[in-house]
Amino acid sequence: MTELQTLKSALLAEIAAAGDEAAIEAVRVSALGKKGSVSELLKTLGSMTPEERQTRGAEINALKNEITEAITQRKTVLKDAAIDARLKAETLDVSLPVRSSPAERGRIHPISQIIDEITAVFSDMGFSIAEGPDVETDYYNFTALNFPEGHPAREMHDTFFFQADEKGERKVLRTHTSPVQVRTMEAQDPPIRIVIPGKTYRQDSDATHSPMFHQVEGLVIDKKSNVANMRWVLEEFCKTFFEVPSVTMRFRPSFFPFTEPSFEVDIQCDRSGPIVKFGEGTDWMEILGCGMVHPNVLRSGGLDPDEYQGFAWGMGLDRIAMLKYGMPDLRDFFNADVRWMNHYGFRPLDMPTLFGGLSQ
């Protein structure tokens, strides 16, 4: 067998063995590329005599043409096979149900829904929304809110402190949304009517507590506000939020550094079943704390307590979400479990409205 016949047999075998388009392309390059075996033979024609070139050139060109044709045919076969395999893999079962749209599949987190609901209720009462930074100074988080030195809330076991800066001052992750009260009083002249939803941070974790949780506070500052006004606002909020015709509330004396007098508020409910029902029953459940703004806090905000007075209240968003929608464990709020979201989440287009119901 001559050299050309041996090369031809080897190349035809490689072409036949090529299993995909990439493999047949590799064979083409190894045979017909610039440095391919057939191309190298063609380069030898320049050193031959005219008589040798006439015979040898014809044989090499015949080999080139035969290999080119074999490669083309094999490439066509492999291309058709690839198309068939792709069509089989991408077959669409038209009997399957149509996929729902992202807007239909997606869910709004219960905390986002609760914030929207609270915003709707208080906006209807003439309140605006205020926000503040999550990282606060010791002054706004404690001192301006009448927390004395040595108060338990300043301790390391309750508060997340940052390392001291070059001035020796240590910032904190805010332990409540109350610093926004002072910031608003500094920036805005009374009358002030704001609600403050936001994240807060404390070193606590169990079924009803989380190191990061959500609060909402309200603040009213003017010249005539009083406890009766505060009670009316809170009763109207609870009736609308829990979507009941009436509520019975109980105000118990308490203590908060930033309010005087201070109260803890209980709402009458029925806890005999698996779901807490408000507006009925003989049980009581604490839902928030409130009181008249302390004169020292008014002074910290740049206001004269002899001229202005006001009231404030605060509650845990996570907790009232658990109460309203029957969620047993606070930790589930932060587990990113899609199954939990599908069960407790809200459809994006179901916006809370006072006339249509908050929990549509």
N, C-alpha and C positions, 0 to 999 in steps of 0.2 A: 504494500500500500504506500503510495507516494505521500509526501509531506502535506500537500494540499488536501488529499483525500482524508488523511488523519485529522487535520484541523477541521474539515467540514463535518466529519462524523462527531467530533467533540462538541462543536458549536450547535449542531442540530439536537444533540442530546441535552445540552443546557437549555435550549429553547423549549424543548418538550417538557423539561422538568420545572420550568418557571411557573410558580403557582399564583402569582398576582401581577398587577401592572408594574409595581416597583421592581419585582424580580426580573421581568422581561426587559425593563429599561436598563437594568444593570448588565444583562447579557449584551444588549445593543452597544453600550458604551465599551465593554471589554472587547468587542469584536470590531466595531466600526468607528469607535471614537478616535480622537487624534493619536492616541497611543494604543489603539486596539490591535489585536493580532492580525486582522486582515489589512488594516491601514499600514502596519509596519511592513507587510509584504509589498504593498504598492510603492513604498518608499525605495525599495531595492531596484525598481525598474530603471532608475537613472544611471546606475552603474553597469547596465547590461549593454551588449552590442545590439544593433538594430534587429538582427535576426533573432537573438534571444528574446528581446523585448516583444517582438511580434507574437511569438509563441507563448512565452511566460505571461505577458500582460493579458492576453486573452483568457488564460486559465484563471488568473487572479480576479479579473473583472467578473468572470462567470461565477466564481465563488462568492464575490461580494454581492452580486445580484441575487443569487440563490439564498444567501443568508438574510439579506434585506427583506425578500419576499416572505421567508419563513417567519421572521420577527413580526412583520406586519400582520400576517394571518394569526399568529399566536396572540398578539396584542388585541386584535379584534375579538377573539374568543374570550380572553380574560376580561375585557371591558364589558362584554355582554353578560358574563357570569357575575361580575361585580354589580351590575345594574339589577339583575335578577335577585341577588342576595339582599340588596338594599330595599327593593320593593317588598320582599317577603318580611324583612325586619320592620318596615314602616307601614305595614298594613293597618288600616284604620277600621276598627270594628264599629260600623255605623249603628249597631244596635245598642251601644253604650249610651248612658244618659249624658246630656250636654253638661260640660263643666260650668259651674256657676262663676260669675265674674268676681274679680278681686274685691270689689265693693260689697258683694254678697257674702264672700267667705270671710273677710276680715272682721275683727272684733275690736271694739273700744274697751280699754281696761276699765274696770269698775271705778278706780280712783279718778280717772279722767272724767268718767260719767258723773260721779258725785260732785266734782268741782263744777262741771257745767250746770248741774241741777242747783247747787247752792248759788252760783252766779245768777241764774235765772230768777231765783226767789228774791235775793237781796237787790238785784237791779230793779225789780218791780217796786221795791220800797224806796228807791232813790239812792242806793249805795253805789259806789264805784269800787273797782278792783285795784289794790295796791300790792306791790312786790318789793322784795329786798334781797340782799346778797345772802347766800348760804354760809359763807365764811364771815364771821362777825368779830368785832373788837370786844374786849372785855367790857368796855364802857357801855356800848349799846345793848349787849346781851345781858348784863347784870347791873352795873352801877346806875345807868340812866333809868332803870326800871325799879330802883329802890331796893336792890338786893344788898344787904349790909355785908361788910367784910366778914368772912367766916361762915356765911350762909351755906347750908349743906349742898345746895345746887351748884356751888362753885367747886366742889370737890372733884378729884380726879375720877372717882368711881362712877360719876354720873355724867361728866362732860368730856367731850373729845377736845383736848388742848393741842395746839400746834407748838413746835419749838419756839423759844423766845427769839425775837429779831434782834437787830443790833442795838435797839433802844431798851431791850429787856422786856418788851411787851409780848404777850402770848395771845394770839388770836384763837378763836374757837369755832367749831362747827355749831351753828346756832342751836340752842336747846329748845327754842320756841319761836314762833313768828312775831312775838311781841316787839322785838327791836324795830320793826317797820312802823309801829305806832309812833315812836319817838322821831324816827326819820321823817315821817309824814308831817308831824307837828312842826318840825324845824323848817320844812319846805313849803307848807301850805297854811294859809290863814283860816281860822274857823269861819263858818261851820264846816266840820269834817264829818263825813259819813263814808267809811271804807270797810271792806272786808278783805282779808289777807290770807289767801290759800297758799300753802307752800310746804316744802320738805323741812323736817327738823331731825335732830340727831341726839341720841342719848345711849349710854352703855347699858342696854337692857335687851333681853331676847328670850321670849317664850311664846306660847300659843296666842297670847293677846298683846305682846310687846315686840318691837323690832328696833334694832339699832338705828335704822332710818325709817321714819314714818311721816305722815302728813297731818298737818293741822290747818284749821281755819280760824281766824280771829276776826272780830268786828270791833270797830271803834266809832263812837259818836262824841264829838266835842262841839258844844255851843254854850249858850249862857243860861239855858233853862232845862236842860235834860235832867232826868231824875230816874229813880228806880222803877216808877210806874211805867215810864216810857220803855225802859229796858225790858220789863216783863212783857209788855205788849209785843215788842219786836220779836222776842224769843218765842212767845206763844204762836204768833202768826207764822214764824218760820217753821216750827215743829208741825203745825197743822198742814202746811203746804208741802213740806218735805216728805212727811210720812203719809200724806194723802189721806187724812182722816178729817171728819167734820169738826171735831173738838178734841182738846187735850186738857188734862189736869196736871199742873206742874207744882212742884214743892221746892221752895227756896230755903236751904239750910245755911245758917251762918258758917263761914269758913274763914281761911286766911290765905291771902296771896300778897306778896310784897308790893305789887303794883296797883292794887285796888283797895279801897276802904270806903264803906264796908264791902266785904266779899261774901259771895254765896256759891254753894254748889247746888246745881239744879237737878232734881229728879223728875222723871215723867212717869205718869201712871201707865201701867201696861198689864198684859196677861201673859205670864210665862209658863202656863200649865201645859202647853203643847210644844211641838218641835220648833215652832216659829214664834218669836216675840211679837205680840200684837199691841199696838199703841191705841190710845183712845178708849180703852176698855179694861176690865179686870180690876184686881185689887193689889197687884204687885207694884213695886217702884224700882226704877232703874236710873242711876246717875248718868247723865249724858254730857254735861258741860260745867264749866266754872265761869263766874262772871262777877261784876262789881262796879262800883263807881271809881273812876280813875283817881289814883292817889295824887294829892297835891304836889308831892315831890316829883312825880312823873311829868305832871304838867309843867313844872319849873324846868325840868330837863329838856322839854320840848320847846322852851322859850315862851311859854304862856303864863299869864298871871292867874293863879288859882282863886284869887278874890274876884276875878272877872269871868273866868271860864270854868266850866265843869263838864263832865262827860261820863260815859259808861263804856265798858268793854267786856267782851266774852270770848271764850275759846273752847274748841272741841277737837277731838281727834277724827279726822276724815276717815281713816281706816276703820275705826271702831263703829262710826255711824253707818258706814257701808256694810259692815258685818251685821249690824242690827236690822237694817232695812231689807237686805237681800239674803239673810240667813246663811252667811258664810262662817263656818265653824272655827277656822284657824287663820290667824293673821299672816303666818309665814307663807301661806299659799299665794298671797298677793305678789310675792317676789320670786317665786320658783320658776317662772317662765314656762309653765306646763301648758301646752297647747290644748290639752283636753279640758283643763280647768277654765281656760279662756273661752273655749267653745261653749262651755256650760254657763259661766257667769258673765261673759263679755256681752257687749251691746252692739247692735248693728250700727254701722257708721251713719246711716241716713235717718236713724231714729233719734232726732234731736229732742231734748227735754223742753217742754213748753208748759206754761201755767194753765193754758186752756185745754191742752191735750193730755195732761198728766206728765209728771216728771219721769216716771219709770215706764215709758211706753213699751 
